[in-house]
Amino acid sequence: MEKYLIHSNEFHLIAPEKIHTAVEQMVDTLGLAAGSTYHFDLYRVVETYFSDLERRKEMNILLGITNPDTDNIDDYDG
């Protein structure tokens, strides 16, 4: 059976529960005490990144993944 892969323009289709489970696994793998504490919520960051295109654009600009001066943000799909 062929596995269906989710592409960047389909991130919003991933169920929040699946994202939460993946973050739990990452927290465990990295040996973190928790995935969320005061002023730190890895679950919310990852879920927002996957589910909200506008916020993803903002995060990518903030992290230097895209550059609003040189990248065509209107054609942006994630």
N, C-alpha and C positions, 0 to 999 in steps of 0.2 A: 504494500500500500504506500502510495506516494505521500510525503509530508507536505502540507501547504505552508508556505512561508509568508509571513506578513511583511509587506514593504512599508516604507516610511509614510506613504500617503494613506495607509490603512491602520496606523497605530491606534487610532480612536476606536477600532473594532475589538481591541483586546479588553476582555472583561476586567474590571477593577479587582476582583478577587484573584485573578491570575497574576496581575501585577503585584498585589500584596504578597502572594505566595513566593514570587520570584525575589522580591526584596527581602523577605524573611530568610530565604536561602543565601542571599548575598551577605546579609548581616551575620549569619552563622558562619559562612565560609571565611569572612574577614575577621572573625573572632570579636565582633563588636558586642558591647554589653547590651545595646538596644539600638533599634532603628529610628527611634524617635524619643526625644527628651525636650527639655525647655529650649526653645529657639532652634531646634534641630529635628526635622521630620523627613527622613529619607523616603518614607512611604508616600507622603504628599508630593514631594519633589518629583519622584519618578512617575506617579500617577498623573500629575499635571502635565509633565513633559509628553507623555504618551496620549493624553486625551484632549488637550487644548492647543490647537494649532497656533493661535495668536501668542499664547504664553511660550510655546516652544520657540517661536521666532525670537521673542524677547530674550529667552535664556541663551539661545545660540549666539545672538549678538553680544550679550554680556560675557559669554565664555570665549568669544573670539572665533567661534566656529563659522560664523558668517559675518560679513562686513556690509553694513547698510550703504556704505559709500560706493562699493564696487560690485556687490551681488544684487541681482534683480530680485528683490524681496517679493514682488507681485507674482512671480512664477514659482515661488517657494512652495514645496510640498512636504517639507519636514526634514 
